[in-house]
Amino acid sequence: MSKSIAPVTPQAELPLGKSGKKGQRPQRAPGEKNIWQRLNNQKALILMSLPFVIWLIIFRYIPVFGWTMAFQDYKPQQTFFEQEWVGLKHFQDLFNEPQFFRALENTIGMGVLGLVFGTLAAITFALLLNEMRFTKFKKLTQTISYLPHFVSWVIVANIVTTMLSVTGPVNGLLTSIGIIDGPINFMARPGMFWGLITTAEVWKSTGWGAIIYFAAMAGVDPQLYEAAKVDGASRFRQMWHITLPSIRPVIIVLLILNIGNLINIGFEKQMLLGNNIVADRALVIDLYALNYGIGMFRYSFGTAIGIFKSVISVILIVIANTFAKKIGEGRVF
């Protein structure tokens, strides 16, 4: 006769601890380490990064406390607790001044021109370097192209002013080949000022900006080029269909970072190359903050301008990052 088997009643299972008893802490998987062990194993990296973290806190985060001046009628001779709080008064004054909108227009205009032509020039220069087959000449050209980046804007402004003066070589060349009938005073043409600044910026930064693009091109699989040659693709077709698509993520990431700095174009080149005739076209936000803020001892007003720039930069980089996420390339965060 077959024996009857009593049914087994299922019971709730409890996690087993190290000793195998129920109700205790679950046992770690083999090789798993707690946070203290991981910190101990990475203590060398932590110590190496500690000076940078300290520098970041001191020079980047602690100064943010100074933003409180934008909401005060700040007077240097008074302590923090003696300052008069005025709320958004300085921001209201900022948006009620016509010169501010002129400075904003010039900043965005020169920033966009510098971003577009600077990026195109850097990518084109990197493509040309990548296509060079004479290695020694390539290295020499690349090294020479870095030099303008390390030249001060004071020297660059002097070079540009000399080249574009009435008796300069540019006017002499254009006159000799018959393009113009007489010399032109380029530095006194307000309509040319944005183009002049953009040209000087592109000349100064193209070689340095091409470094990352050139490095990205060096990482492209050579087998792709060999396959393209077998299919009869010309060198231009190889650049267009292999090189550029391969570095597309790098291009998008750098565009996102540069768009975030679109409004932070500085004021050195505008101040050095500008004059009274082109003053309206040379006024940018940083120069506006210097002249109408710090220069007039309006520290709270200058701080309000700085906060405005920071907010606009964050908005621009978030928009660019969102766009990159939608097209599936180059998302920064």
C-alpha positions as CSV (number, residue, x, y, z in Angstrom):
1,M,0.0,0.0,0.0
2,S,1.2,3.5,-0.8
3,K,1.9,5.7,2.2
4,S,0.0,9.0,2.3
5,I,2.2,12.1,2.5
6,A,1.1,14.9,4.7
7,P,1.0,18.3,2.9
8,V,3.7,20.7,3.9
9,T,2.4,24.1,5.0
10,P,4.5,26.9,3.4
11,Q,6.1,29.3,5.9
12,A,7.4,32.8,5.4
13,E,11.2,32.7,4.8
14,L,13.4,35.0,6.8
15,P,16.8,36.1,5.7
16,L,19.7,34.1,7.0
17,G,22.5,35.7,8.9
18,K,26.2,34.7,9.0
19,S,25.4,31.9,11.4
20,G,22.6,30.7,9.3
21,K,19.9,31.6,11.8
22,K,16.7,33.3,10.7
23,G,16.0,37.0,11.5
24,Q,19.6,38.1,11.4
25,R,21.4,40.5,9.0
26,P,21.8,39.1,5.5
27,Q,25.2,37.7,4.7
28,R,27.4,39.7,2.2
29,A,28.2,38.2,-1.1
30,P,31.8,37.0,-1.4
31,G,34.2,39.8,-2.2
32,E,31.7,42.5,-1.2
33,K,33.3,45.3,0.9
34,N,31.7,47.9,3.2
35,I,32.2,51.6,2.7
36,W,35.1,51.8,5.1
37,Q,37.0,49.1,3.4
38,R,36.5,50.9,0.0
39,L,37.6,54.2,1.5
40,N,40.7,52.5,2.9
41,N,41.6,51.0,-0.4
42,Q,41.2,54.3,-2.2
43,K,42.9,56.5,0.4
44,A,45.7,57.4,-2.0
45,L,43.2,58.8,-4.5
46,I,41.3,60.6,-1.8
47,L,44.5,62.3,-0.5
48,M,45.4,63.3,-4.0
49,S,42.0,64.9,-4.6
50,L,41.8,66.6,-1.1
51,P,43.8,69.8,-2.1
52,F,41.5,70.4,-5.1
53,V,38.4,69.9,-2.9
54,I,39.8,72.4,-0.4
55,W,40.6,74.8,-3.1
56,L,37.1,74.4,-4.6
57,I,35.4,75.1,-1.3
58,I,37.6,78.1,-0.5
59,F,37.5,79.8,-3.9
60,R,34.2,78.6,-5.4
61,Y,31.7,77.9,-2.6
62,I,32.6,80.3,0.2
63,P,32.5,83.4,-2.1
64,V,28.9,82.5,-3.0
65,F,28.0,84.0,0.4
66,G,29.0,87.4,-1.2
67,W,25.8,87.2,-3.3
68,T,24.0,88.5,-0.3
69,M,25.3,92.0,-1.3
70,A,22.9,92.0,-4.2
71,F,20.0,92.2,-1.7
72,Q,21.6,94.8,0.5
73,D,22.5,98.5,0.1
74,Y,26.1,97.4,0.7
75,K,28.5,99.8,2.4
76,P,32.1,98.6,3.0
77,Q,32.5,100.5,6.3
78,Q,29.6,98.6,7.8
79,T,29.5,95.0,9.1
80,F,27.3,92.3,7.7
81,F,24.6,92.8,10.4
82,E,24.6,96.6,9.9
83,Q,23.8,96.5,6.2
84,E,20.4,97.6,5.0
85,W,18.4,94.9,3.2
86,V,16.7,96.2,0.1
87,G,15.4,93.0,-1.5
88,L,15.3,93.0,-5.3
89,K,15.8,96.8,-5.7
90,H,19.2,96.4,-7.6
91,F,17.7,93.8,-10.0
92,Q,14.8,96.2,-10.7
93,D,17.4,99.0,-11.4
94,L,19.3,96.7,-13.6
95,F,16.3,95.9,-15.9
96,N,15.3,99.6,-16.0
97,E,18.6,100.8,-17.5
98,P,18.8,100.9,-21.3
99,Q,22.6,100.4,-21.3
100,F,22.1,97.0,-19.7
101,F,20.1,95.8,-22.7
102,R,22.7,97.2,-25.1
103,A,25.4,95.3,-23.2
104,L,23.3,92.1,-23.2
105,E,22.8,92.4,-27.0
106,N,26.5,92.9,-27.6
107,T,27.4,90.0,-25.3
108,I,25.1,87.5,-26.9
109,G,26.0,88.7,-30.4
110,M,29.7,88.4,-30.0
111,G,29.3,85.2,-27.9
112,V,27.2,83.5,-30.7
113,L,29.7,84.6,-33.4
114,G,32.6,83.4,-31.4
115,L,30.9,80.0,-30.6
116,V,29.9,79.3,-34.2
117,F,33.1,80.4,-36.0
118,G,35.4,79.3,-33.2
119,T,33.9,75.8,-33.3
120,L,33.9,75.5,-37.1
121,A,37.5,76.8,-37.3
122,A,38.7,74.3,-34.6
123,I,37.0,71.3,-36.2
124,T,38.3,72.3,-39.7
125,F,41.8,72.8,-38.5
126,A,41.7,69.4,-36.7
127,L,40.5,67.7,-39.9
128,L,43.3,69.3,-41.9
129,L,45.9,68.2,-39.4
130,N,44.4,64.7,-39.3
131,E,44.7,64.4,-43.1
132,M,48.4,65.4,-43.2
133,R,50.7,62.6,-44.0
134,F,54.0,64.4,-43.4
135,T,54.4,63.8,-39.7
136,K,57.1,66.3,-38.9
137,F,55.3,69.1,-40.7
138,K,52.1,68.1,-38.9
139,K,53.7,68.3,-35.4
140,L,55.4,71.6,-36.2
141,T,52.1,73.1,-37.5
142,Q,50.3,71.9,-34.4
143,T,52.9,73.3,-32.0
144,I,52.9,76.7,-33.8
145,S,49.1,76.9,-33.7
146,Y,49.1,76.7,-29.9
147,L,51.3,79.8,-29.5
148,P,48.6,82.5,-29.9
149,H,46.6,81.0,-27.0
150,F,49.4,81.9,-24.6
151,V,49.8,85.5,-25.9
152,S,48.3,88.2,-23.8
153,W,45.3,90.1,-25.1
154,V,47.3,93.3,-24.6
155,I,49.8,92.0,-27.2
156,V,47.0,90.7,-29.5
157,A,45.2,94.0,-29.4
158,N,48.5,95.8,-30.3
159,I,49.0,93.4,-33.3
160,V,45.4,93.8,-34.5
161,T,45.6,97.6,-34.2
162,T,48.8,97.7,-36.1
163,M,47.6,95.4,-38.9
164,L,44.3,97.2,-39.3
165,S,45.6,100.8,-39.0
166,V,45.2,103.2,-41.9
167,T,48.9,102.7,-42.8
168,G,48.9,99.1,-41.9
169,P,49.6,96.0,-44.1
170,V,46.0,95.1,-44.5
171,N,45.0,98.4,-46.1
172,G,48.2,98.3,-48.1
173,L,47.4,94.9,-49.5
174,L,43.7,95.7,-50.3
175,T,44.7,98.9,-52.0
176,S,47.4,97.3,-54.1
177,I,45.1,94.6,-55.5
178,G,42.3,97.1,-56.2
179,I,39.7,95.9,-53.7
180,I,39.4,99.3,-52.1
181,D,40.2,102.7,-53.5
182,G,41.7,104.2,-50.3
183,P,42.6,103.1,-46.8
184,I,39.9,102.2,-44.4
185,N,40.0,103.0,-40.6
186,F,38.7,99.6,-39.5
187,M,39.0,100.5,-35.8
188,A,36.5,103.4,-36.3
189,R,33.8,101.3,-37.9
190,P,31.1,100.3,-35.4
191,G,29.5,97.9,-37.8
192,M,32.8,96.0,-38.1
193,F,33.6,95.7,-34.4
194,W,31.8,92.4,-33.8
195,G,33.6,90.8,-36.8
196,L,36.9,92.3,-35.7
197,I,36.5,90.8,-32.2
198,T,35.4,87.4,-33.6
199,T,38.4,87.3,-36.0
200,A,40.9,88.0,-33.3
201,E,39.3,85.5,-31.0
202,V,39.3,82.8,-33.7
203,W,42.9,83.4,-34.5
204,K,43.9,83.2,-30.9
205,S,42.0,80.1,-29.9
206,T,41.7,77.9,-33.0
207,G,44.9,75.9,-32.4
208,W,44.2,75.3,-28.7
209,G,40.6,74.5,-29.3
210,A,41.5,71.9,-31.9
211,I,43.4,69.7,-29.4
212,I,40.4,67.8,-28.2
213,Y,39.0,67.3,-31.7
214,F,42.4,66.1,-33.0
215,A,42.7,63.7,-30.0
216,A,39.2,62.3,-30.7
217,M,40.1,61.7,-34.4
218,A,43.2,59.8,-33.4
219,G,40.9,57.3,-31.6
220,V,38.9,56.4,-34.8
221,D,39.3,52.8,-35.8
222,P,41.7,52.7,-38.9
223,Q,39.8,49.7,-40.3
224,L,36.9,52.0,-41.1
225,Y,39.2,54.1,-43.4
226,E,40.5,50.9,-45.0
227,A,37.0,49.7,-45.7
228,A,36.1,53.0,-47.2
229,K,39.2,53.0,-49.4
230,V,38.2,49.6,-50.7
231,D,34.7,50.9,-51.5
232,G,36.4,53.8,-53.5
233,A,35.6,56.6,-51.1
234,S,37.7,59.8,-51.5
235,R,39.5,61.4,-48.6
236,F,36.7,64.0,-48.4
237,R,34.1,61.3,-48.2
238,Q,36.1,59.6,-45.5
239,M,36.1,62.8,-43.5
240,W,32.4,63.4,-44.0
241,H,31.1,59.9,-43.4
242,I,33.7,58.4,-40.9
243,T,35.7,61.1,-39.1
244,L,32.9,63.6,-38.4
245,P,30.3,61.0,-37.2
246,S,32.9,59.4,-35.0
247,I,33.7,62.6,-33.1
248,R,30.1,63.8,-33.0
249,P,29.7,63.0,-29.3
250,V,32.8,65.1,-28.5
251,I,31.5,68.0,-30.6
252,I,28.2,68.0,-28.8
253,V,29.7,67.9,-25.3
254,L,32.1,70.8,-26.1
255,L,29.2,72.7,-27.6
256,I,27.2,72.2,-24.4
257,L,30.0,73.4,-22.3
258,N,30.7,76.4,-24.5
259,I,27.0,77.4,-24.6
260,G,27.1,77.5,-20.8
261,N,29.8,80.1,-21.1
262,L,28.1,82.0,-23.9
263,I,27.5,85.0,-21.8
264,N,30.9,84.9,-20.0
265,I,33.0,86.3,-22.8
266,G,35.0,88.6,-20.6
267,F,35.8,92.2,-21.3
268,E,39.6,92.3,-22.1
269,K,39.4,92.3,-25.9
270,Q,36.4,94.7,-26.0
271,M,38.2,97.2,-23.6
272,L,41.6,97.0,-25.4
273,L,40.2,97.1,-29.0
274,G,37.4,99.5,-28.3
275,N,37.4,103.3,-28.5
276,N,34.9,106.1,-28.1
277,I,33.6,105.7,-31.6
278,V,32.7,102.1,-31.2
279,A,31.8,102.3,-27.5
280,D,28.2,101.3,-28.0
281,R,29.2,98.1,-29.9
282,A,32.0,97.3,-27.4
283,L,29.9,97.4,-24.3
284,V,29.4,93.9,-22.9
285,I,28.0,92.7,-19.5
286,D,31.4,92.3,-17.8
287,L,32.5,95.7,-18.9
288,Y,29.1,97.1,-17.9
289,A,29.6,95.6,-14.4
290,L,33.1,97.0,-14.2
291,N,32.2,100.6,-15.3
292,Y,28.7,101.0,-13.8
293,G,29.2,98.7,-10.8
294,I,32.6,98.5,-9.3
295,G,33.8,101.6,-11.1
296,M,31.1,103.7,-9.5
297,F,31.4,101.9,-6.1
298,R,28.0,100.3,-6.6
299,Y,29.1,96.9,-5.2
300,S,25.5,95.7,-4.7
301,F,24.6,96.6,-8.3
302,G,27.7,94.8,-9.7
303,T,26.8,91.7,-7.6
304,A,23.3,91.7,-9.1
305,I,24.8,91.7,-12.6
306,G,27.0,88.7,-11.6
307,I,24.0,86.7,-10.3
308,F,22.1,87.5,-13.5
309,K,25.0,86.1,-15.5
310,S,25.2,82.9,-13.4
311,V,21.4,82.3,-13.7
312,I,21.5,82.8,-17.5
313,S,24.5,80.4,-17.8
314,V,22.7,77.7,-15.9
315,I,19.6,78.1,-18.0
316,L,21.6,77.9,-21.2
317,I,23.5,74.8,-20.2
318,V,20.3,73.0,-19.1
319,I,18.6,73.8,-22.4
320,A,21.6,72.6,-24.4
321,N,21.9,69.5,-22.3
322,T,18.2,68.7,-22.7
323,F,18.5,69.1,-26.5
324,A,21.6,66.8,-26.5
325,K,19.6,64.2,-24.6
326,K,16.7,64.3,-27.1
327,I,19.1,63.6,-30.0
328,G,20.9,61.0,-28.0
329,E,24.3,62.5,-28.1
330,G,26.8,64.1,-25.8
331,R,24.7,64.4,-22.6
332,V,26.8,66.0,-19.9
333,F,24.5,65.4,-16.9
